[in-house]
Amino acid sequence: MGDESPGISRRGFIGGAPAALAGLAAAKEAFAQSMRDIESLPPAWHTDEGYWAKIRGKFLLQEGLGYLNNGTVGPTPKPVFEALVEYWRMMAENPNENSAILQGRSDLIRQKAAQFLGVAPDEVAILRNATEGNSLVARGLELARGDEVLLGYLEHDSNRQPWLLRAKRDGIVVKEAEVGTPPKSPDEVLKAFEAGVTGRTRVIGVAHCDTVTGTFTPVKEIAKLAHGKGAICCVDGAQTLGMVALNVRDLGVDTYATTCHKWLCAPAGTGLLYVSRELQDRLWPNIATEDWWAHKDARKYDRVSRRPWPVVAALEDALDFQSAIGRTRIEQRVRGLASYLRGQAAAIPGVRLYTSNDPRLSGGMTSLGLDGVSPLRLREYLRQRFDIYTAERRKGNRYPADPHGVDGIRLSTHFYNTFEQVEKVLSALRELASGKT
Ligand SMILES: Cc1ncc(COP(=O)(O)O)c(C=O)c1O
């Protein structure tokens, strides 16, 4: 196993018929079997392309496709996908009993997820995505008319609309910190938030890594700022889990909502919400059903009755998959690809980089535009000529309020991507910049 692996546990089963338990044990054994060839490689391997090619071989991505859009949704690795299929089979074969067996994995998964986040299991709720976590926080806090919530400039709608809804409904006031694109330093970002805080600020809500430019926010310093003013800091971490080796405790924030189907490559419909022990008494659950009150910890936030337990159960395998590689190793790979891309792209005439190459301000996402070339043309050129798939980030497209005029594409480079794919992006930019196409 890799450096920080919580291990592929065969414990944690709850009681059940032997046949049902055998189904789960077989799925876990098949998962372990398909991971063996990458776990047994000596450490020296782990830095070179051969190792990453083996990891890439664990994905079901279409032959030749350069998928550079983990920022929207990530691919499920084959061992995780196969486990997921087995779990659905278990549900079809013996719905109630097997449902209970899969649901019975929840606390073990919570434990593994907590280890990934660097927090305690009783501070973690298993939800569907970051949108649900952000909404739960915005809806569940006690806020009075006139209380202020300070947001970042480029928040995803899932961390803006829930607060705007409360503004409509309860008369809270939503403000935004004005940050440059890209900011020149973490201090510039911090100062923008300092300038936005007033005596009525109760919450600072901000993305750890924004969805438009992939810029990292100094959330640790912003949390200190919030606490110094008697406010709390609620972070939208949809883009960070599985991209960088997180330690949410160290960040000192009050809540942290994340999604597992982006950089963690878990099946779609998995997310986590961290709520500090101190805040749990003051944050109400959104959905209430039987026995929610009996849970004196973050489990009260994920009592939502029946859910697709195979999907939740496969979250364990996605966590195990990345643990087998190692979170630090993944971060290094992600940063290596992204900083190479940004460094080379910066030298191409006409390229506008919206993402800083300062490692304190960026991770695995890069937004860029090209003078005289529309984002749509750039995106299609990459797709048609090089089979590279990216996301558009253009004016008026979902972010009409963006005052900095981000007008380009967003590229996510994950551990299964290659330098060859990055070179293809650079070739496309050079060809388009030369005007000869
Ligand atoms: C910063 C940020 N927050 C929230 C979300 C929403 O994520 P989900 O759709 O998984 O809830 C996204 C998705 O792109 C995002 O980039």
The ligand as a Gaussian input file, in Angstrom:
#p B3LYP/6-31G(d) Opt

LIG

0 1
 C      -15.806000      25.575000      -6.415000
 C      -16.978000      24.678000      -6.677000
 N      -17.939000      24.573000      -5.756000
 C      -18.999000      23.746000      -5.921000
 C      -19.131000      23.003000      -7.066000
 C      -20.325000      22.105000      -7.198000
 O      -19.917000      20.785000      -7.134000
 P      -21.033000      19.637000      -7.166000
 O      -21.753000      19.799000      -8.450000
 O      -20.252000      18.384000      -7.087000
 O      -21.893000      19.858000      -5.998000
 C      -18.175000      23.093000      -8.066000
 C      -18.306000      22.313000      -9.320000
 O      -17.730000      22.580000     -10.325000
 C      -17.052000      23.948000      -7.869000
 O      -16.099000      24.077000      -8.779000

